[in-house]
Amino acid sequence: MKANKICGILNLSECKAGLQPLTKNRPLAAMPFACRYRLIDFPLSNMTNAGINTIAMFLNENNRSLFDHIRSGKEWDLNTMYGGLFVFDERNADDFSQENYDNSLNFLTKSATEYVVIMGSKMICNIDLKSVLQHHKQQDADVTVVYKKITAPIEAGDHENLMTLDLTPEGKILENTMVEKSEQVSKSSALNLEIYLLKQELLLKLLANYRETGRDFSLDAVMKLAVEHTNASGFEHTGYLRQIYSVNSYFEGNFDMLEDQNLSALFQENQKIHTKAKNEVPTFYAENSDIKDCLVANGCLLRGAAEHSLIFRNVVLEEDASVRNSMIMQGAKVGAGARLEYVIADKKSVIAPGVELIGTRDNPIVVKKDEQIETSRGAEVG
């Protein structure tokens, strides 16, 4: 007998084009965040914190960096005899849609669970899925969709395509509307966070019905139809949220973490976000270093100055270097006397001594992974 057990599906076939060149060799889910984490850590932790120990990841591209980060799933207690993490990497399938559909079906039928939670990695949040399940049962809903009410309009171009929900006062979903990137999202709209909870039996029926239409398989499309044609209910998320769809949204999301209220809302003590453990020495601050209003990981060697910036693991900041409003990712090196402002320096990049890189908040300069920068430039060139 199934005892209200839940399995999870991480739908990671997400658009990453807006984050180029940062996503050239990594999927969206593997993007570094807040000095120590990756985007995949948030949905994966949300699931395992709710006691979900059977999780499928559906992928369709080169995911070496993602596999290296997750490995056996030990940090999320997924390296157990029962359940575990199942990876379906279908980028080389001759018939991607058929392969995707078959794997979904096989995973669900073998998971021996009553409920299924579906999430992606582009919506950063920390949510109690146990409360979502409780709400689902109380509402006697077929599908429960997590949403967030926005407090100010989102201007056209400041988001990727989003869906908004039209809800009754009781929380029933009347309509699930796509808002194109070229359209404004009005104040008080209920944003669909694309987090769904439903019974496994219902999802199997929805998958079978969708397959009969003859269309290429798309889990996103299946769930959109499910919300529109079943008894669907909304669950309001009131905590931190950031949609990652572009270099700028990624930049802003990281800088949100320099505000205490956002940091504490996302990294809650009673709902921890887990990540790959790395045992490294503490960061060394030289006597003449000047580090203000920064989030700093371990293993760094800091001899210069940094202000209002995020400094990831194993960064070297040489003497007289100045970093402001920038992200310096793991293993990057900033040479002596270099000056960086509104810069994203990707993993293991090197900024030569004396180089100046000056971007803007709306157009940060991106230094590619492993790239060596020998000459100065401004935002209009970057």
N, C-alpha and C positions, 0 to 999 in steps of 0.2 A: 504493500500500500504506500502510495506517495504521501509524505507528510509535509505538504506545503513547501516542498523543496523548490529552489529556484536555480536555473542555469542562466548563464549570461552569454550574449553575443556581442562582441566588439566589432562593429561594422567600420572597418578602417579604409575602405575604398573611397577616400575623401579627396576632394580637389585641393591641390597644393600649388597650382600654377602661380597664384598671387604672392607666394613666398620665395620665388626664385630670386637670386641663385642659392638661397639658404637650403632649399629642398632639392637641389640638383642630385645629390647622392643619398638622400634620406627621405622617408615618408613624413607626412605631417605629424603623425603620432610620435615620431622619434625626435621632434624638435626640442632642444633644451629649454628649460624654463626655471626662473627664480634661482639660478646659480647651482642647484643640486639636482633638479628634477627633469623629467621629460613629460610631454603632454600625455603620453599613454598612462603615466602614473595615476592620473586623476580618475578616469573611468575604471581602471583596474582596481584601485584602492576602494572606490565607491562600492564596487561589487563584492570584493572580499571582506570589507568591513561589515557587509550585510550577511555574511556567512555563505556567500556563493563560492563553491569550490570546484565548479565545473564550468569552464569558460572557453568559448571558441573565438578565435581571431580570424576574420576573413580579410585577406590581403590580395593585392593584385600587382605588386611591383617589387623592385629590389628592396629587401628589408633587412639587410645584414646588420645595420646599426640598431634596428629594433630587436632583433634576436640577441645581439650582444648585450643589450641592456636588460632584457627580461630573463634570458637563459632558462633555467629550470623553473622559474617562478618562486624561488625560495623566499624572497623578501615579502611575498604576498601569501605565503603558506600554501602554495599550489603544487609543491613537490611532494604530494601525498600518494598513498596507495589508492585512495578513492577520489574520483574526479580528476582535476588537474587542468592544465592549459593545452588546448588543442589548436594547432595552427594549420589553416588551409591557405596555402600559397598557390594561387591559380594563374599566375601570370604567363605560364608556359602551356596552359591547357589549349588543345586544339579547338575546343568549343567552350569558351569561357562561361557563357550563360548556362549551358547544360551542366558543366562541372560545378559551378557555384550552386545551382539549384540542388543537385544531387548531394553535395556535401552538407548543405543546410538541412536537408531531409534526414540524412543519416545521423548527423550530430543530434538532432532533436529526438529522434526515435530511440537512440541509444542512451540518452542522458538520464532517463528515468526520473524526470522532474515534473512538477505540476505547472510551474510558472516559468516564464522566460522574460528576462530584461534585455533590451537592446539599447546600446549606446554607441557613440562615436567619440572622437578625441578633439574635435574642433570647438566644442563648447566647454570651457574650463569652469568647473564648479565642484563643490563638495556637498553631496546630497545623501541623506539617510534613506536608503532604498527600503529599509524595513518599514519606515513610515509610509512610503509610497504603496507598499503591499497592503498595509493596514487600511489605507484610504481606499484602495482598489476593492477590497472586500466589503468595506462599509457602504460604498456606493453601488455595489453589485454591478460593476461595469464590465464590459467585454474587454475594453482596452483603456488603460490609463496613460495619459500623456503629461509629462512634466512641462510646465511653462513658467515664464517669469514676466511680471508686469514691468514695463519700462517706465521710468519717471520723466523722461524727456524725449522729444522726437529724435529719431536717427535719420540724418539727412541722406538723400540719394547719393550713392557712391561710397558711403561710409559703412557699408555692410556687404556681405555676399548675399545671394538669394536666401531669404528667410521665409518661414511660414508663421502666420499669426492665427490664433484661435478666437472664434466667436463663441462665448460661453453664456449659459443661462445663469441666473443668480445662484442656482444650486450646484453649479460647476459642470453641468453637462455640455458637451461640445456640439455646437450647431454647425460650425463651418471651420474648415482648415484651409486658409488662403495663402497662396504663394505671393510673396512681395518681391518683385524683381529688384535687382541691384540699382536700377535707374529710378526707383520709386522711394519716396520717403516712408519711414515707419512712424506712424503717429504716436503721440504721447498716450500712455495707458494701454497700449497694445499688449496683448498676451502673446509673447514670443514662444513658439514651439521649440523646445530645446532638443527635440528629436531623441528623447529618452522615453521608451515605451515599455509598459508591463502588461502582459496578457497571459492567458493560459496556453500551455504548449499545444494542447489539442486544437485550439482555435487557430494558432499560427500555422499548424500543419494544414488545416483546411484552407486558410488564406493562400498559402504557397501553392497548393494544388489548384485552386481556382485561378490564380494568376497564371500558372503554367498553361492552363487550358486556353488562355487568350492568345497564345502563340508569340507573345512579346518576349524580348530578351529579359533575362532575370535581373531584377533590381530590388533589393531589400527595402530601399528608400521608397520606391513606388508601391510596393506591397503594403507598407505601413501607412502611407498616405491614403490609399484606398480603404484600409482597415478603419482609420479614424473617420472617414467620410461615410462608411456604410455599416458601422456597428454602433452599439451603445457605448460611446466613448465619454470618458470623464477626464477633467483636468486636475492636476495636482500642482499647487503653486510653490515654486522655489523662491524663497525670500533672501537667500544669501548672495554671495559674490558670483558674478557671471562675466565672462569675456569670450566673445566669438573670435577665433583666430582664422583669418582668411587672407591676410596680406602682410607684407613686411611691416607696414605701419601699425596694424592691429596687434601684431606680435610684439613690436617694440613697446606700444602703449600698455599691453597686458603685463609685460615684465616690469615696467615702471610703476604699475599699480601696486606692486609688492613693496615699494618704498614707503607706502602709506600704511600705518599700523592697523587701521581698521580693515583694510583689504587683506593684509597678511594674516591677521588673526581670524578673519571670516573664512579664508580658504584653507588655512592650516590649523584646523580645530584640534584641541587636545583630546576631545572625546571621539573624534572621527579623523584619525591620522591618515596622512598621505604617505604611503610607503614608496621607497625607491631603491635602486641598486646600491648596496653598501660599498663604500670605498674607504678603507682604513689608511688615512694619510696623516702626515704631521700637521700641526696647527699652522695657520698663516703667520709668517714672520713680518713684523712691522719694523722697519729700520728707524733709527733715532730721528732722522730728518724727514721721514714720511709724513704725509698730511692727508688723512683719509676722513672725509666728512659725508654724512648722510648717504652711506653706501651699504649695499648688501654684499657680503664677502664670504666666499666659500673657503674651505680649508686647503692647505698645500700651497698657498701663494707666497711669493717673495715680493714685498712691496717696499720700494725705496723712494718712489716719487709721490705725486699728489693725485687724489681722486675725489670727486665731489658729485653727489647725486647720480651714482652709477651702480651697475651690477657687475661684480667681478667673480667669475666662475672659478672652478678648481684649477690649481697649478698655474695660475697666471704669474708672469714676471713683469713687474713695473719698475723700470730702471730709474736711476737718480735723475731728478729734474724733469722727468716726464710728467705731463699733465693730462688727466682724463676727466671730462665733465659730460654729464648727461649721455653716457655711453654704456654699451654692453660689451664686456671683454670675456669671450668664452674660453672654455677649458684649454689650457696649454698654450694660450696666445702669449706673445711677448711684445711689450711696448718699449722701444729703445730709449736711451738717455736723451732728454731734451725734446722728445716728440710731444706733440700737442693734438689731442683728440677731443672733438666735441660733436655730439649727435652721431655716433659711429656704432655699428654692430661689427665687431671683429670676431669672425667665426673661429672655430676650433683650430688650434695650432697655427694660426696666422702670425706673421711677424711684421711689425712696424719698425722700420729702420730709424736709427737715431736722427733727431732733428726734423723728422717728417711732420707736416701739419695736415690733418684731415678734418675739415670743418663742414658738417652737414647742417640740417635743420630738423626741427621736431617732426615736420610733415614729410621730410625727405632725408632720412638718415643715410649716411654712406655705409654700404655693405662691403666689408673685406671678406673675400671668399675663404673657405676652408683651405689651409696650407698655403695661402697666398702670401707672397712677400712684397711689401709696399716700400719702394725706394724713393718715390717722389711725392710731393705734397699735392693735394687737390681739394676742391670745394664741392658743394652739393650739386652744382650744375654739371660737373664733370662726372661725379659718381652716379 
